[in-house]
Amino acid sequence: MKVYQTSEIRNIALVGGAKAGKTTLAEAMLFNGGHIKRRGSIEDKNTVSDYREIELERENSIFSTVMFAEHNGKKINIIDTPGFDDFVGEVVSSLNVVETAVNVVNAQNGLEVGTEISWRYTTQYNTPVIFAINQLELEKSNFDETVRQLKTQFGNGLSIFQYPVNPGIGFDAIIDLLKMKMYKLNGDKIEELDIPDSEKAKAEELQAELIESAAENDEALMEIFFDKGTLTEDEMKKGLKLGLVNRGLFPIFCVGAKHNIGVNRLMEFIGNNAPAPNEMPAKKTKDGKEINCDASQAAAAFVFKTSIESHLGEISFFKLYAGQIAEATDMLNTTTNTKERISQIFAMNGKNREKLEKVVAGDIAATIKLKNTNTNTTLSDPKNSSLEIEPIVFPEPKFRTAAKAVNTADEEKLGQVLSEMHKMDKTLVY
């Protein structure tokens, strides 16, 4: 696998309510990136993201899953997060290491508690947000009402970038206001077509609103807009990027993830317009200093997730905030003041892994067999022994319960199990 440079990396988290279709959207993204030959489904229990036994049994995500899709020269790191509030720690850890959140909304249910919880955390972390209104093929899906609810709750910074031509049973077409084209499903392919006459007036009106929204994010662009009444394509791109990064503009896209409608365009937009890791504010250390996302600097990585797999043992997922890491790199865990060796590096797609020669600043990867490193710890170049990245503040547990071993012989095993569970879920305290 090619080594992607910082400017070629996009880190996103799929967030939102349960059953909004985040896992199905991730599956379509992997398919479009050529990483799977056919799209799995929740019902068939064969998605890349939901591979753990308890997830297959319950048919919903319980853990965050780290994946990636290569698309148009960009590497999109995708973290699929659970929608149920019980597992919000997975959302919190994921939002700490991505530059963009895709808030997936069920077009039939509209605004849900999970939508609001995700919004609250993206606001707290100042994360740019793209809304993806999904499941437009459902009989009672209502795009206009969903948009109305979202704007009422989150403000008029939400801007329509696409709208569905025929939501509901038979949904197969989207109007794209950036390209001013219609994207229509034909068999298992998406065709790019001219906008039909019946939709031109509506599309032109919405595009004018979008151009104005783009102009509002920069004084110079506003002057051009007031003078000419429009923006060039490059000026519009600049305004959209500024608005997204500064959280002044929140794009609304349409997707029918089940049939892969609109997903390729969403990925294209993420690659072209979502911020690269070095286009967002610098990460803070525990003592308030900044770490510039620069591959030429000394290495600094943060472990945001730990998973325990039967065939590999502990897997440490990290984001590299500065420098480069290759195989057989010696690092210092500055949180525990212990030495660690990065023996192997992987890009993960669920339980599947692809070996990497090295990773550069901004990328997300995984390693195994670390001795004294868990979630919320910093791995640094040994020369930077005082560098410790600001830890994630996890939500407090909401419920209390008691666990007791069936017999005395199992008490030690119970302690081991609780310890492993805490490694994987920092909101579980014992």
N, C-alpha and C positions, 0 to 999 in steps of 0.2 A: 504494500500500500504506500502511496506517495506521502511524503512529509509535507503537510500543509503549513504555510506561513500564517502569521497572525492575521493578516488582512484577508485571508481566504477562509477564515473560520467564523461560523455563526453558532452561538450557543442558545438554544431555546428550551423552555419548559412548557409542556402541554398541561394546562391547569383548567379548573372549572368543575362543575357539578358532576355527581355520579351519573353514569349512563348518558353523558353528553356525546360520547363517541371519540374520546381522546385516543384510546388504544387502537380503534379502527382507523383513525386518522394517521397514527404512527405507522400502522401496517401499510397504508397506501403510500406514505412517504418512502418507506424502505423499498417498496416495489418500484416506485418511480426512480429511485436511485440505483436500481439493478441489484439490490442485495438479497432479494428473495424472488423466486420465479413465479409464485402465485400468492395472492393475498389470503391470509388466514382470517378466521372470524372467531368472535367470542363463543358463538354457539357450537362451532366445531372444535373448540378448545385447542386451537393451533396457531395462535398469534405469537409473534416474537416477544412481545412485552409481557403478557400474562402466561408465564411458563411454570410458575411454582404450583405445587399440588393444591394448596389452599385456594389459590386464585382460580384454578381450573374448576374446583369444586363449587366455589361461590359465584363464579362468572363475573368477577369484578376485580379491579386492581387493589392490592393491599400494600405493595411496596412500590417505590419509584423504580423505574427501569431505564438504564442508560443505553442509548443506541446512537447510530450515526447514519447519515445518508449523504452520498456524494452526488452533487447536482450542479451542472453547469460550472465546473471548476471550483466549486465551494464545498467545504465539508460542513454539513449541518449536524451538530451534536444535538440530539433530541433526548429530553428526559420526560418520560411519560409518568405522570403523578396520579395517585388515587384521588377520587372525587369525594369520598366519604370523610366527614370531619374527624372521625376517629383516628385517621392516619395523616393528620395535617402536618405532623413533623416531617413527613416526606416532601411535602410542598415547600415548607420553610427551608429545608436544606438545599433543595433544588434551585429555588429562587435566589439563593445566596451566591450561586456560581454561574448563572446565565445572564446574558445581556438583554434578552427579550422573552416575554411570556406570551403564549398564544392561549387566550381564554376561550375555550370551546363551549359553545352554547347550544343546547337542544332547541331547535326551532319550534318544536311542538310544546315544550314546557316553558319556554321563555326564560325570564330572569329567575334564577333559583338561588337557594342559600349558598351552594358551592360557588356560584358565580361571584357572589358578594364577598365571600371569605377570600377567594383568590384575589379579587380586586383590592381588598384591604391590605393583604400582604404585599402586593405589587406596589401599592402606594407607600407602604412603610419602607420598602427597599428602593423606591424610586426607579422601578423597572419599567421600561417601555412595554406597551401592551398592544397586541393585535387581537381583534375579536374574530373568531371563525364561527359563523352560524351554520350549524351542521344539521344533518338529518332532515333536509328539506324535502325528502321523498316521502315523509310520513303524511298520512291523510290529513291530520289536523295541524300540520306545520303552518306557521303564520310569521313570515319574515317581517312585514311591516309592524305588527304588534310587538314582536320581539325587539326590533330596533327602537320603537317608542319606549318600551320599558327600560332598555339599557340607557338611553339618553336621559330619561327622567331620573334614573338612579345615579348615573355617573357623569352627566353633563353633556353639553353640546360639542365637546371636543371629539366625540365619536363621529366619524365621517364615513359615509358609504362609499366604498371603492368598487363594490360589485352588488348586483341585485339579481334575484332569480326571475326568469321569464315565466315559469309555470310551476310554482311550488305545489307540493302535494303528490298524490299518486301520478306517476308518469313524469315526474320532474327530470329534466335532462338538459336544461340550458341556462346559462348565466350571461348577463351583460357585464362586461369589464369596462369601467369608466376611465382607467388609465390607458388601456390599449384602444378603447372605443371599438371593441370587437365583441362578437358573441361566441361563446364556447359551448358547443353542443355535443352530447354523447351520441356516437354513431357506432352501434355494436359495442365493442370494448375499446374503442378509440375516441379521443376528443378532437373534434374539428374546430378550427378557427374560421369563423364566417363573418361576413358583414352584418351589421345590426339591421334587422328588418325594419321596414318603414313604420310599422305599427309601434315600434319602441324608440324611434329616433328622437322624438320630442322629449320624452321622459329622460332618456340617456343624456341628451344635451343639457337639460335643466340640472340634473344631478352632477354632471361633470363641471358645470359652471360653479356650483356650490363647492365642489372639491377643490377647484383651482383657487377660489377665495380662501378656503381653509388652509391651503398650502402657503398662500401669500401672507397670511396672518402671523406666521412664525418668524418673519424677518422684516425689519423696517425697510430695507432696500427693496425687497420683493413687494411690499405693500405699495411703495411709491410707483413701481413699475405697473402693478395691477391697477392702481387708480388712474395712471396715465394712459395705459393701453387697453384696460378692461380684460386682460388675459395674461398668461405667462407662456414662455416657450417651454418646450419639453424639458430642457436642462434646468431652467428656473423652477419648474414645478417639482422636479426630482429633488433639488436642493431644499425647497420648502418642506416637502414631505419628510425628508430625512431629518431635518432640524426639528420638525414637529414631533416626530416619533421619538427621537432621542431625548428631547426636553419634556416629554409627556404633555405636550400641548395638543397633540393630535393622536387619535386612536383609530386606526383603519378597521373597517368592517368588511370582511370577506365572506363569501358563500362557499360552502363545500357540501358535497354529498359523498362523504368518505367511503361509505359502503360500496359505491359504484365508481369511486375515484374521480368524481366530478369536481373540478375546481382546485384539486390538490396540487397539481403541477404548477398552476399559476401562483398559488400561495407560496410554494417553495421558491419559485422564481423571484417573487417579491422579497422574501426573506433574504435570499442571496444577494439581491441588488440593493436593498434599502435598509434592512435591519442592521444595527451597529455591529461592527467587528469588536473583539475584546479591547482593542486599543483605542476605540472611539467613545468609550464610556469613562466616567470619573475613575481615578486610580483607587485600587484597593487599599484599605487602611490596615496598619499594623495595630497591635494591642496598645502601643504607646502613642498612637495617633499619627505616625508617619505614613507616607504614601509609597506604594509600590507601583512603579510604572510598568505597564504591560509591554515589555521590550525584550526581545529574544537575545539581545547583546548583553543584558545584565546578568548578574549572578542568579542562579536558579532559586526559585521560591515557589513551593507547591503547598496546597491545602487539601487535606483529606476531608471530604464532605459526606462520604457514605461508606459504610462497611457492609459487606454481604458475606454470608457463610454458605458455601456450596459444597455438597458432599464430595465432588470429584476434585475440587481445588483447594478447599479450606477457606481461609479468610481472603476476601478480595477487597483491596483498598481502592476506592475511586477518588481520584484527585483532579483538581484543576491547577494547571501550571500558570502562575501569575507573572512570572518573569524567568528569563533564561531559557535553557534547553536541557532536556534530560535524555540520556541514551541508556541502553542496557549496561549493566555493571557500573552504574554511577553510585558513588558513596555520598550519602546525604546525612544531615544531622536533624533529628527530631528535636526542635528547639522547645517544644512543649514539655517533653519528658527528659530532655538533655541526654539522649541516647543515640548511638550511631545506627544507621540503617543502610542497607545496600539495595538499590533498585536492580534486581536481577533480570526481570523481564517486564516489558510494557505491552499492554494490549489496548486495542480499540474494541469495545464491547457492543454487541447487538443482542441484548437479552443474555441468554446463557452461552451464546456463540462468541468466540473471540478471534481477533485477527492480530497477529504479532506485529509490533511496530519497532523500527530501528531507533527512532527517537521522536520526541514531541517538542514543540516550541511553545513559547509564551502564548497563553490564551486558550490552549487546547485542553480537552478533558480526556483522561485515559484511566487505565486501571493497572494495578500491579498486585503481586501475590507474595506471600511468605515474609511479610514484615513482622518483626518480633515484638516491637513495643509501640506500635502505631495504630491508633483507632480514629474514629470520626472526631473532628474538631481539633486536629493536631496539624502542626506546620512542619514541613520537610524543607530544609534550607541547605544551600551550599555551606559546608562547614566553616567557611570564612565569615559567614554572617550568623554567628552563634547567638546574637541578641535579637534576631528577627523572628517575631511571632505574629502571625496573621490574626486579626480580630476574630474571635470564635463566634459561631452561630449561637444565638439565644433561642433555645427551643421552648415551645409552649409548656406550661405546667400541666401535669396530668389532671384529668377531670374526674376520674373515678378511682376509688380505693377498693381493693379486694385482698383476700388472704389466700395463700397457697400452702398446702401441707403435703408432705410426702406420705405415701400410703404406709410405708414402714421405715424404720430407722436406717436401714441399709440404703434407701434411696435419697436420704437427705442431702448427701454430697452431690448426687446427680442433679437434684433439683436446683442446687446452687449453681452448678455449671450451666444448666439450661437457662436460668434467669440471667446469668452473666452474658451468655451468647445473645439472648434476646435484647439485652440492653445495648450490646455492641451494634446491633442492627437498627434499633429504635431508641433514640436518646430520650424520647418522651416517656418511655417505660422506666420507672425508677423503683428500685427495691432496696 
